[in-house]
Amino acid sequence: MSEERMIDIETRLAHQDQTINELNEALSNQQQTIMKLERLCASLVERVTSLNEALPDAAKGDERPPHY
């Protein structure tokens, strides 16, 4: 194998390593964001459920408005 070809392969490998590291970092950041959003959604579901339970019985029904 020629020296020039070996240098080309090593250069490509270095670029691929850098790309893999950047993709890994992006994936880790996305996973952290997803976990944060899942916690936020769970918290919001709890709040809505507790607010719904606090409503009087008359306000709980999904009644059609009188103009329908």
N, CA, C and O atoms as a Tripos MOL2 file, in Angstrom:
@<TRIPOS>MOLECULE
protein
  272   271    68     0     0
PROTEIN
NO_CHARGES

@<TRIPOS>ATOM
      1 N           0.8580   -1.1720    0.0000 N.3       1 MET1
      2 CA          0.0000    0.0000    0.0000 C.3       1 MET1
      3 C           0.9040    1.2360    0.0000 C.2       1 MET1
      4 O           1.8920    1.3080    0.7300 O.2       1 MET1
      5 N           0.5410    2.1840   -0.8250 N.am      2 SER2
      6 CA          1.3750    3.3770   -0.9360 C.3       2 SER2
      7 C           1.1910    4.2840    0.2800 C.2       2 SER2
      8 O           0.1750    4.2390    0.9740 O.2       2 SER2
      9 N           2.1880    5.0850    0.5030 N.am      3 GLU3
     10 CA          2.1660    6.0320    1.6290 C.3       3 GLU3
     11 C           1.0050    7.0140    1.4980 C.2       3 GLU3
     12 O           0.3510    7.3510    2.4840 O.2       3 GLU3
     13 N           0.7590    7.4660    0.2760 N.am      4 GLU4
     14 CA         -0.3230    8.4320    0.0380 C.3       4 GLU4
     15 C          -1.6760    7.8130    0.3720 C.2       4 GLU4
     16 O          -2.5340    8.4670    0.9650 O.2       4 GLU4
     17 N          -1.8610    6.5740   -0.0020 N.am      5 ARG5
     18 CA         -3.1300    5.8930    0.2820 C.3       5 ARG5
     19 C          -3.2940    5.7010    1.7900 C.2       5 ARG5
     20 O          -4.3910    5.8760    2.3190 O.2       5 ARG5
     21 N          -2.2340    5.3510    2.4690 N.am      6 MET6
     22 CA         -2.2810    5.1630    3.9190 C.3       6 MET6
     23 C          -2.6500    6.4680    4.6240 C.2       6 MET6
     24 O          -3.4490    6.4640    5.5600 O.2       6 MET6
     25 N          -2.0740    7.5750    4.1790 N.am      7 ILE7
     26 CA         -2.3880    8.8820    4.7690 C.3       7 ILE7
     27 C          -3.8600    9.2180    4.5240 C.2       7 ILE7
     28 O          -4.5280    9.7460    5.4120 O.2       7 ILE7
     29 N          -4.3700    8.9170    3.3300 N.am      8 ASP8
     30 CA         -5.7740    9.1680    3.0080 C.3       8 ASP8
     31 C          -6.6890    8.3640    3.9310 C.2       8 ASP8
     32 O          -7.6820    8.8860    4.4380 O.2       8 ASP8
     33 N          -6.3530    7.1050    4.1410 N.am      9 ILE9
     34 CA         -7.1680    6.2470    5.0170 C.3       9 ILE9
     35 C          -7.1280    6.7600    6.4540 C.2       9 ILE9
     36 O          -8.1620    6.8030    7.1200 O.2       9 ILE9
     37 N          -5.9620    7.1460    6.9360 N.am     10 GLU10
     38 CA         -5.8420    7.6640    8.3060 C.3      10 GLU10
     39 C          -6.6200    8.9780    8.4660 C.2      10 GLU10
     40 O          -7.2240    9.2260    9.5100 O.2      10 GLU10
     41 N          -6.5980    9.8070    7.4310 N.am     11 THR11
     42 CA         -7.3370   11.0680    7.4640 C.3      11 THR11
     43 C          -8.8330   10.8030    7.5340 C.2      11 THR11
     44 O          -9.5530   11.4170    8.3230 O.2      11 THR11
     45 N          -9.2860    9.8840    6.7000 N.am     12 ARG12
     46 CA        -10.7120    9.5310    6.7220 C.3      12 ARG12
     47 C         -11.1150    8.9630    8.0760 C.2      12 ARG12
     48 O         -12.1760    9.3050    8.5970 O.2      12 ARG12
     49 N         -10.3010    8.1220    8.6400 N.am     13 LEU13
     50 CA        -10.5870    7.5340    9.9500 C.3      13 LEU13
     51 C         -10.6840    8.6170   11.0250 C.2      13 LEU13
     52 O         -11.5590    8.5650   11.8900 O.2      13 LEU13
     53 N          -9.7910    9.5860   10.9660 N.am     14 ALA14
     54 CA         -9.8170   10.6770   11.9460 C.3      14 ALA14
     55 C         -11.1130   11.4800   11.8140 C.2      14 ALA14
     56 O         -11.7180   11.8480   12.8210 O.2      14 ALA14
     57 N         -11.5380   11.7490   10.5850 N.am     15 HIS15
     58 CA        -12.7790   12.4850   10.3690 C.3      15 HIS15
     59 C         -13.9880   11.6700   10.8380 C.2      15 HIS15
     60 O         -14.9330   12.2200   11.4040 O.2      15 HIS15
     61 N         -13.9520   10.3730   10.6010 N.am     16 GLN16
     62 CA        -15.0550    9.5250   11.0440 C.3      16 GLN16
     63 C         -15.1220    9.4700   12.5680 C.2      16 GLN16
     64 O         -16.2080    9.4950   13.1480 O.2      16 GLN16
     65 N         -13.9700    9.3950   13.2080 N.am     17 ASP17
     66 CA        -13.9460    9.4100   14.6820 C.3      17 ASP17
     67 C         -14.5430   10.7010   15.2150 C.2      17 ASP17
     68 O         -15.3160   10.6860   16.1730 O.2      17 ASP17
     69 N         -14.1850   11.8220   14.5920 N.am     18 GLN18
     70 CA        -14.7240   13.1120   15.0270 C.3      18 GLN18
     71 C         -16.2340   13.1550   14.8140 C.2      18 GLN18
     72 O         -16.9690   13.6350   15.6770 O.2      18 GLN18
     73 N         -16.6970   12.6590   13.6770 N.am     19 THR19
     74 CA        -18.1310   12.6500   13.3900 C.3      19 THR19
     75 C         -18.8840   11.7740   14.3830 C.2      19 THR19
     76 O         -19.9580   12.1470   14.8550 O.2      19 THR19
     77 N         -18.3230   10.6130   14.6980 N.am     20 ILE20
     78 CA        -18.9530    9.7130   15.6750 C.3      20 ILE20
     79 C         -19.0480   10.3900   17.0340 C.2      20 ILE20
     80 O         -20.0810   10.3000   17.6980 O.2      20 ILE20
     81 N         -17.9950   11.0610   17.4520 N.am     21 ASN21
     82 CA        -18.0220   11.7580   18.7470 C.3      21 ASN21
     83 C         -19.0590   12.8810   18.7590 C.2      21 ASN21
     84 O         -19.7550   13.0770   19.7550 O.2      21 ASN21
     85 N         -19.1590   13.6170   17.6520 N.am     22 GLU22
     86 CA        -20.1660   14.6890   17.5730 C.3      22 GLU22
     87 C         -21.5780   14.1190   17.5880 C.2      22 GLU22
     88 O         -22.4640   14.6670   18.2430 O.2      22 GLU22
     89 N         -21.7910   13.0200   16.8670 N.am     23 LEU23
     90 CA        -23.1180   12.3970   16.8680 C.3      23 LEU23
     91 C         -23.4640   11.8390   18.2450 C.2      23 LEU23
     92 O         -24.6130   11.9270   18.6790 O.2      23 LEU23
     93 N         -22.4940   11.2740   18.9230 N.am     24 ASN24
     94 CA        -22.7250   10.7470   20.2650 C.3      24 ASN24
     95 C         -23.1180   11.8690   21.2220 C.2      24 ASN24
     96 O         -24.0230   11.7040   22.0400 O.2      24 ASN24
     97 N         -22.4470   12.9910   21.1180 N.am     25 GLU25
     98 CA        -22.7800   14.1350   21.9750 C.3      25 GLU25
     99 C         -24.1890   14.6550   21.6770 C.2      25 GLU25
    100 O         -24.9490   14.9680   22.5930 O.2      25 GLU25
    101 N         -24.5280   14.7430   20.3840 N.am     26 ALA26
    102 CA        -25.8650   15.2010   20.0090 C.3      26 ALA26
    103 C         -26.9300   14.2350   20.5090 C.2      26 ALA26
    104 O         -27.9790   14.6620   20.9900 O.2      26 ALA26
    105 N         -26.6710   12.9510   20.4000 N.am     27 LEU27
    106 CA        -27.6210   11.9460   20.8680 C.3      27 LEU27
    107 C         -27.7970   12.0150   22.3860 C.2      27 LEU27
    108 O         -28.9120   11.8990   22.8940 O.2      27 LEU27
    109 N         -26.6980   12.2040   23.0950 N.am     28 SER28
    110 CA        -26.7820   12.3350   24.5580 C.3      28 SER28
    111 C         -27.6050   13.5530   24.9470 C.2      28 SER28
    112 O         -28.4260   13.4840   25.8620 O.2      28 SER28
    113 N         -27.3890   14.6680   24.2560 N.am     29 ASN29
    114 CA        -28.1570   15.8820   24.5410 C.3      29 ASN29
    115 C         -29.6370   15.6740   24.2450 C.2      29 ASN29
    116 O         -30.4920   16.1330   25.0020 O.2      29 ASN29
    117 N         -29.9400   14.9880   23.1540 N.am     30 GLN30
    118 CA        -31.3350   14.7180   22.8190 C.3      30 GLN30
    119 C         -31.9820   13.8210   23.8710 C.2      30 GLN30
    120 O         -33.1340   14.0350   24.2480 O.2      30 GLN30
    121 N         -31.2450   12.8220   24.3430 N.am     31 GLN31
    122 CA        -31.8010   11.9260   25.3590 C.3      31 GLN31
    123 C         -32.0940   12.6820   26.6490 C.2      31 GLN31
    124 O         -33.1210   12.4470   27.2860 O.2      31 GLN31
    125 N         -31.2020   13.5840   27.0360 N.am     32 GLN32
    126 CA        -31.4470   14.3930   28.2310 C.3      32 GLN32
    127 C         -32.6920   15.2620   28.0480 C.2      32 GLN32
    128 O         -33.4980   15.4030   28.9690 O.2      32 GLN32
    129 N         -32.8440   15.8390   26.8620 N.am     33 THR33
    130 CA        -34.0110   16.6690   26.5830 C.3      33 THR33
    131 C         -35.2860   15.8360   26.6270 C.2      33 THR33
    132 O         -36.2930   16.2750   27.1830 O.2      33 THR33
    133 N         -35.2520   14.6390   26.0470 N.am     34 ILE34
    134 CA        -36.4150   13.7540   26.0610 C.3      34 ILE34
    135 C         -36.7970   13.3950   27.4890 C.2      34 ILE34
    136 O         -37.9760   13.4220   27.8420 O.2      34 ILE34
    137 N         -35.8160   13.0630   28.3040 N.am     35 MET35
    138 CA        -36.1000   12.6980   29.7010 C.3      35 MET35
    139 C         -36.7080   13.8810   30.4460 C.2      35 MET35
    140 O         -37.6330   13.7100   31.2400 O.2      35 MET35
    141 N         -36.1870   15.0860   30.1900 N.am     36 LYS36
    142 CA        -36.7190   16.2890   30.8370 C.3      36 LYS36
    143 C         -38.1710   16.5240   30.4100 C.2      36 LYS36
    144 O         -39.0210   16.8540   31.2370 O.2      36 LYS36
    145 N         -38.4450   16.3510   29.1170 N.am     37 LEU37
    146 CA        -39.8040   16.5450   28.6140 C.3      37 LEU37
    147 C         -40.7600   15.4840   29.1500 C.2      37 LEU37
    148 O         -41.9220   15.7830   29.4240 O.2      37 LEU37
    149 N         -40.2870   14.2550   29.3020 N.am     38 GLU38
    150 CA        -41.1400   13.2040   29.8700 C.3      38 GLU38
    151 C         -41.5120   13.5300   31.3130 C.2      38 GLU38
    152 O         -42.6560   13.3330   31.7210 O.2      38 GLU38
    153 N         -40.5450   14.0280   32.0840 N.am     39 ARG39
    154 CA        -40.8490   14.4260   33.4730 C.3      39 ARG39
    155 C         -41.8420   15.5770   33.5000 C.2      39 ARG39
    156 O         -42.7520   15.5990   34.3290 O.2      39 ARG39
    157 N         -41.6670   16.5370   32.5890 N.am     40 LEU40
    158 CA        -42.5790   17.6700   32.5180 C.3      40 LEU40
    159 C         -43.9920   17.2140   32.1500 C.2      40 LEU40
    160 O         -44.9680   17.6770   32.7410 O.2      40 LEU40
    161 N         -44.1020   16.3180   31.1850 N.am     41 CYS41
    162 CA        -45.4230   15.8040   30.7920 C.3      41 CYS41
    163 C         -46.0930   15.0780   31.9500 C.2      41 CYS41
    164 O         -47.2840   15.2690   32.1990 O.2      41 CYS41
    165 N         -45.3340   14.2450   32.6580 N.am     42 ALA42
    166 CA        -45.8950   13.5210   33.7960 C.3      42 ALA42
    167 C         -46.3840   14.5070   34.8570 C.2      42 ALA42
    168 O         -47.4450   14.3120   35.4500 O.2      42 ALA42
    169 N         -45.6130   15.5560   35.0910 N.am     43 SER43
    170 CA        -46.0060   16.5690   36.0650 C.3      43 SER43
    171 C         -47.2840   17.2760   35.6260 C.2      43 SER43
    172 O         -48.1720   17.5270   36.4410 O.2      43 SER43
    173 N         -47.3750   17.5940   34.3480 N.am     44 LEU44
    174 CA        -48.5750   18.2600   33.8430 C.3      44 LEU44
    175 C         -49.7990   17.3570   33.9160 C.2      44 LEU44
    176 O         -50.8960   17.8220   34.2250 O.2      44 LEU44
    177 N         -49.6190   16.0790   33.6350 N.am     45 VAL45
    178 CA        -50.7390   15.1340   33.7430 C.3      45 VAL45
    179 C         -51.2210   15.0760   35.1850 C.2      45 VAL45
    180 O         -52.4260   15.0590   35.4370 O.2      45 VAL45
    181 N         -50.2880   15.0450   36.1330 N.am     46 GLU46
    182 CA        -50.6660   15.0420   37.5550 C.3      46 GLU46
    183 C         -51.4490   16.3010   37.9130 C.2      46 GLU46
    184 O         -52.4630   16.2310   38.6080 O.2      46 GLU46
    185 N         -50.9750   17.4540   37.4360 N.am     47 ARG47
    186 CA        -51.6550   18.7130   37.7480 C.3      47 ARG47
    187 C         -53.0560   18.7500   37.1670 C.2      47 ARG47
    188 O         -53.9980   19.1680   37.8400 O.2      47 ARG47
    189 N         -53.2020   18.3170   35.9220 N.am     48 VAL48
    190 CA        -54.5180   18.3250   35.2870 C.3      48 VAL48
    191 C         -55.4500   17.3600   36.0060 C.2      48 VAL48
    192 O         -56.6210   17.6710   36.2240 O.2      48 VAL48
    193 N         -54.9410   16.2040   36.3710 N.am     49 THR49
    194 CA        -55.7570   15.2240   37.0810 C.3      49 THR49
    195 C         -56.2050   15.7740   38.4250 C.2      49 THR49
    196 O         -57.3720   15.6360   38.7930 O.2      49 THR49
    197 N         -55.2950   16.3930   39.1600 N.am     50 SER50
    198 CA        -55.6680   16.9310   40.4720 C.3      50 SER50
    199 C         -56.6420   18.0970   40.3280 C.2      50 SER50
    200 O         -57.5440   18.2520   41.1510 O.2      50 SER50
    201 N         -56.4720   18.9120   39.2990 N.am     51 LEU51
    202 CA        -57.4210   20.0080   39.0770 C.3      51 LEU51
    203 C         -58.7860   19.4690   38.6750 C.2      51 LEU51
    204 O         -59.8110   20.0040   39.0950 O.2      51 LEU51
    205 N         -58.8080   18.4280   37.8760 N.am     52 ASN52
    206 CA        -60.0720   17.8250   37.4540 C.3      52 ASN52
    207 C         -60.7970   17.2130   38.6550 C.2      52 ASN52
    208 O         -62.0230   17.2820   38.7460 O.2      52 ASN52
    209 N         -60.0440   16.6230   39.5620 N.am     53 GLU53
    210 CA        -60.6550   16.0380   40.7570 C.3      53 GLU53
    211 C         -61.1790   17.1120   41.6970 C.2      53 GLU53
    212 O         -62.1080   16.8620   42.4650 O.2      53 GLU53
    213 N         -60.5980   18.2990   41.6450 N.am     54 ALA54
    214 CA        -61.0240   19.3880   42.5290 C.3      54 ALA54
    215 C         -62.2720   20.1040   42.0220 C.2      54 ALA54
    216 O         -62.9020   20.8500   42.7710 O.2      54 ALA54
    217 N         -62.6350   19.8840   40.7580 N.am     55 LEU55
    218 CA        -63.8220   20.5400   40.2120 C.3      55 LEU55
    219 C         -65.0880   19.9640   40.8220 C.2      55 LEU55
    220 O         -65.1320   18.7860   41.1770 O.2      55 LEU55
    221 N         -66.1070   20.7860   40.9430 N.am     56 PRO56
    222 CA        -67.3880   20.2490   41.4010 C.3      56 PRO56
    223 C         -67.9350   19.2680   40.3580 C.2      56 PRO56
    224 O         -67.5610   19.3270   39.1860 O.2      56 PRO56
    225 N         -68.8180   18.3720   40.7880 N.am     57 ASP57
    226 CA        -69.3500   17.3420   39.9000 C.3      57 ASP57
    227 C         -70.0730   17.9260   38.6910 C.2      57 ASP57
    228 O         -70.0080   17.3480   37.6060 O.2      57 ASP57
    229 N         -70.7510   19.0440   38.8480 N.am     58 ALA58
    230 CA        -71.5100   19.6340   37.7530 C.3      58 ALA58
    231 C         -70.5840   20.1220   36.6320 C.2      58 ALA58
    232 O         -70.9680   20.1070   35.4630 O.2      58 ALA58
    233 N         -69.4090   20.5400   36.9730 N.am     59 ALA59
    234 CA        -68.4830   21.0720   35.9710 C.3      59 ALA59
    235 C         -67.6790   19.9730   35.2830 C.2      59 ALA59
    236 O         -66.9730   20.2480   34.3130 O.2      59 ALA59
    237 N         -67.7700   18.7520   35.7580 N.am     60 LYS60
    238 CA        -66.9700   17.6690   35.1980 C.3      60 LYS60
    239 C         -67.5150   17.1150   33.8970 C.2      60 LYS60
    240 O         -66.7480   16.5810   33.0970 O.2      60 LYS60
    241 N         -68.7820   17.2210   33.6630 N.am     61 GLY61
    242 CA        -69.3770   16.6060   32.4820 C.3      61 GLY61
    243 C         -68.9400   17.2750   31.1900 C.2      61 GLY61
    244 O         -68.6780   18.4770   31.1500 O.2      61 GLY61
    245 N         -68.8690   16.4830   30.1470 N.am     62 ASP62
    246 CA        -68.5660   17.0270   28.8280 C.3      62 ASP62
    247 C         -69.8800   17.2540   28.0950 C.2      62 ASP62
    248 O         -70.2010   16.5630   27.1290 O.2      62 ASP62
    249 N         -70.6200   18.2230   28.5680 N.am     63 GLU63
    250 CA        -71.9250   18.5030   27.9990 C.3      63 GLU63
    251 C         -71.7660   19.4150   26.7870 C.2      63 GLU63
    252 O         -70.8460   20.2290   26.7120 O.2      63 GLU63
    253 N         -72.6870   19.2520   25.8450 N.am     64 ARG64
    254 CA        -72.7040   20.1390   24.6930 C.3      64 ARG64
    255 C         -73.2510   21.4920   25.1160 C.2      64 ARG64
    256 O         -74.1580   21.5770   25.9430 O.2      64 ARG64
    257 N         -72.7060   22.5170   24.5570 N.am     65 PRO65
    258 CA        -73.2530   23.8380   24.8390 C.3      65 PRO65
    259 C         -74.6960   23.9200   24.3280 C.2      65 PRO65
    260 O         -75.0570   23.1990   23.3980 O.2      65 PRO65
    261 N         -75.5160   24.7780   24.9160 N.am     66 PRO66
    262 CA        -76.9300   24.8440   24.5710 C.3      66 PRO66
    263 C         -77.1790   25.2550   23.1120 C.2      66 PRO66
    264 O         -78.2680   24.9950   22.6000 O.2      66 PRO66
    265 N         -76.2410   25.8680   22.4400 N.am     67 HIS67
    266 CA        -76.4930   26.3190   21.0680 C.3      67 HIS67
    267 C         -76.3090   25.2090   20.0310 C.2      67 HIS67
    268 O         -76.4690   25.4760   18.8400 O.2      67 HIS67
    269 N         -75.9820   23.9800   20.4290 N.am     68 TYR68
    270 CA        -75.8380   22.8620   19.4780 C.3      68 TYR68
    271 C         -77.1410   22.1460   19.2900 C.2      68 TYR68
    272 O         -77.2110   21.1820   18.5280 O.2      68 TYR68
@<TRIPOS>BOND
     1     1     2 1
     2     2     3 1
     3     3     4 2
     4     3     5 am
     5     5     6 1
     6     6     7 1
     7     7     8 2
     8     7     9 am
     9     9    10 1
    10    10    11 1
    11    11    12 2
    12    11    13 am
    13    13    14 1
    14    14    15 1
    15    15    16 2
    16    15    17 am
    17    17    18 1
    18    18    19 1
    19    19    20 2
    20    19    21 am
    21    21    22 1
    22    22    23 1
    23    23    24 2
    24    23    25 am
    25    25    26 1
    26    26    27 1
    27    27    28 2
    28    27    29 am
    29    29    30 1
    30    30    31 1
    31    31    32 2
    32    31    33 am
    33    33    34 1
    34    34    35 1
    35    35    36 2
    36    35    37 am
    37    37    38 1
    38    38    39 1
    39    39    40 2
    40    39    41 am
    41    41    42 1
    42    42    43 1
    43    43    44 2
    44    43    45 am
    45    45    46 1
    46    46    47 1
    47    47    48 2
    48    47    49 am
    49    49    50 1
    50    50    51 1
    51    51    52 2
    52    51    53 am
    53    53    54 1
    54    54    55 1
    55    55    56 2
    56    55    57 am
    57    57    58 1
    58    58    59 1
    59    59    60 2
    60    59    61 am
    61    61    62 1
    62    62    63 1
    63    63    64 2
    64    63    65 am
    65    65    66 1
    66    66    67 1
    67    67    68 2
    68    67    69 am
    69    69    70 1
    70    70    71 1
    71    71    72 2
    72    71    73 am
    73    73    74 1
    74    74    75 1
    75    75    76 2
    76    75    77 am
    77    77    78 1
    78    78    79 1
    79    79    80 2
    80    79    81 am
    81    81    82 1
    82    82    83 1
    83    83    84 2
    84    83    85 am
    85    85    86 1
    86    86    87 1
    87    87    88 2
    88    87    89 am
    89    89    90 1
    90    90    91 1
    91    91    92 2
    92    91    93 am
    93    93    94 1
    94    94    95 1
    95    95    96 2
    96    95    97 am
    97    97    98 1
    98    98    99 1
    99    99   100 2
   100    99   101 am
   101   101   102 1
   102   102   103 1
   103   103   104 2
   104   103   105 am
   105   105   106 1
   106   106   107 1
   107   107   108 2
   108   107   109 am
   109   109   110 1
   110   110   111 1
   111   111   112 2
   112   111   113 am
   113   113   114 1
   114   114   115 1
   115   115   116 2
   116   115   117 am
   117   117   118 1
   118   118   119 1
   119   119   120 2
   120   119   121 am
   121   121   122 1
   122   122   123 1
   123   123   124 2
   124   123   125 am
   125   125   126 1
   126   126   127 1
   127   127   128 2
   128   127   129 am
   129   129   130 1
   130   130   131 1
   131   131   132 2
   132   131   133 am
   133   133   134 1
   134   134   135 1
   135   135   136 2
   136   135   137 am
   137   137   138 1
   138   138   139 1
   139   139   140 2
   140   139   141 am
   141   141   142 1
   142   142   143 1
   143   143   144 2
   144   143   145 am
   145   145   146 1
   146   146   147 1
   147   147   148 2
   148   147   149 am
   149   149   150 1
   150   150   151 1
   151   151   152 2
   152   151   153 am
   153   153   154 1
   154   154   155 1
   155   155   156 2
   156   155   157 am
   157   157   158 1
   158   158   159 1
   159   159   160 2
   160   159   161 am
   161   161   162 1
   162   162   163 1
   163   163   164 2
   164   163   165 am
   165   165   166 1
   166   166   167 1
   167   167   168 2
   168   167   169 am
   169   169   170 1
   170   170   171 1
   171   171   172 2
   172   171   173 am
   173   173   174 1
   174   174   175 1
   175   175   176 2
   176   175   177 am
   177   177   178 1
   178   178   179 1
   179   179   180 2
   180   179   181 am
   181   181   182 1
   182   182   183 1
   183   183   184 2
   184   183   185 am
   185   185   186 1
   186   186   187 1
   187   187   188 2
   188   187   189 am
   189   189   190 1
   190   190   191 1
   191   191   192 2
   192   191   193 am
   193   193   194 1
   194   194   195 1
   195   195   196 2
   196   195   197 am
   197   197   198 1
   198   198   199 1
   199   199   200 2
   200   199   201 am
   201   201   202 1
   202   202   203 1
   203   203   204 2
   204   203   205 am
   205   205   206 1
   206   206   207 1
   207   207   208 2
   208   207   209 am
   209   209   210 1
   210   210   211 1
   211   211   212 2
   212   211   213 am
   213   213   214 1
   214   214   215 1
   215   215   216 2
   216   215   217 am
   217   217   218 1
   218   218   219 1
   219   219   220 2
   220   219   221 am
   221   221   222 1
   222   222   223 1
   223   223   224 2
   224   223   225 am
   225   225   226 1
   226   226   227 1
   227   227   228 2
   228   227   229 am
   229   229   230 1
   230   230   231 1
   231   231   232 2
   232   231   233 am
   233   233   234 1
   234   234   235 1
   235   235   236 2
   236   235   237 am
   237   237   238 1
   238   238   239 1
   239   239   240 2
   240   239   241 am
   241   241   242 1
   242   242   243 1
   243   243   244 2
   244   243   245 am
   245   245   246 1
   246   246   247 1
   247   247   248 2
   248   247   249 am
   249   249   250 1
   250   250   251 1
   251   251   252 2
   252   251   253 am
   253   253   254 1
   254   254   255 1
   255   255   256 2
   256   255   257 am
   257   257   258 1
   258   258   259 1
   259   259   260 2
   260   259   261 am
   261   261   262 1
   262   262   263 1
   263   263   264 2
   264   263   265 am
   265   265   266 1
   266   266   267 1
   267   267   268 2
   268   267   269 am
   269   269   270 1
   270   270   271 1
   271   271   272 2
@<TRIPOS>SUBSTRUCTURE
     1 MET1         2 RESIDUE 1 A MET
     2 SER2         6 RESIDUE 1 A SER
     3 GLU3        10 RESIDUE 1 A GLU
     4 GLU4        14 RESIDUE 1 A GLU
     5 ARG5        18 RESIDUE 1 A ARG
     6 MET6        22 RESIDUE 1 A MET
     7 ILE7        26 RESIDUE 1 A ILE
     8 ASP8        30 RESIDUE 1 A ASP
     9 ILE9        34 RESIDUE 1 A ILE
    10 GLU10       38 RESIDUE 1 A GLU
    11 THR11       42 RESIDUE 1 A THR
    12 ARG12       46 RESIDUE 1 A ARG
    13 LEU13       50 RESIDUE 1 A LEU
    14 ALA14       54 RESIDUE 1 A ALA
    15 HIS15       58 RESIDUE 1 A HIS
    16 GLN16       62 RESIDUE 1 A GLN
    17 ASP17       66 RESIDUE 1 A ASP
    18 GLN18       70 RESIDUE 1 A GLN
    19 THR19       74 RESIDUE 1 A THR
    20 ILE20       78 RESIDUE 1 A ILE
    21 ASN21       82 RESIDUE 1 A ASN
    22 GLU22       86 RESIDUE 1 A GLU
    23 LEU23       90 RESIDUE 1 A LEU
    24 ASN24       94 RESIDUE 1 A ASN
    25 GLU25       98 RESIDUE 1 A GLU
    26 ALA26      102 RESIDUE 1 A ALA
    27 LEU27      106 RESIDUE 1 A LEU
    28 SER28      110 RESIDUE 1 A SER
    29 ASN29      114 RESIDUE 1 A ASN
    30 GLN30      118 RESIDUE 1 A GLN
    31 GLN31      122 RESIDUE 1 A GLN
    32 GLN32      126 RESIDUE 1 A GLN
    33 THR33      130 RESIDUE 1 A THR
    34 ILE34      134 RESIDUE 1 A ILE
    35 MET35      138 RESIDUE 1 A MET
    36 LYS36      142 RESIDUE 1 A LYS
    37 LEU37      146 RESIDUE 1 A LEU
    38 GLU38      150 RESIDUE 1 A GLU
    39 ARG39      154 RESIDUE 1 A ARG
    40 LEU40      158 RESIDUE 1 A LEU
    41 CYS41      162 RESIDUE 1 A CYS
    42 ALA42      166 RESIDUE 1 A ALA
    43 SER43      170 RESIDUE 1 A SER
    44 LEU44      174 RESIDUE 1 A LEU
    45 VAL45      178 RESIDUE 1 A VAL
    46 GLU46      182 RESIDUE 1 A GLU
    47 ARG47      186 RESIDUE 1 A ARG
    48 VAL48      190 RESIDUE 1 A VAL
    49 THR49      194 RESIDUE 1 A THR
    50 SER50      198 RESIDUE 1 A SER
    51 LEU51      202 RESIDUE 1 A LEU
    52 ASN52      206 RESIDUE 1 A ASN
    53 GLU53      210 RESIDUE 1 A GLU
    54 ALA54      214 RESIDUE 1 A ALA
    55 LEU55      218 RESIDUE 1 A LEU
    56 PRO56      222 RESIDUE 1 A PRO
    57 ASP57      226 RESIDUE 1 A ASP
    58 ALA58      230 RESIDUE 1 A ALA
    59 ALA59      234 RESIDUE 1 A ALA
    60 LYS60      238 RESIDUE 1 A LYS
    61 GLY61      242 RESIDUE 1 A GLY
    62 ASP62      246 RESIDUE 1 A ASP
    63 GLU63      250 RESIDUE 1 A GLU
    64 ARG64      254 RESIDUE 1 A ARG
    65 PRO65      258 RESIDUE 1 A PRO
    66 PRO66      262 RESIDUE 1 A PRO
    67 HIS67      266 RESIDUE 1 A HIS
    68 TYR68      270 RESIDUE 1 A TYR
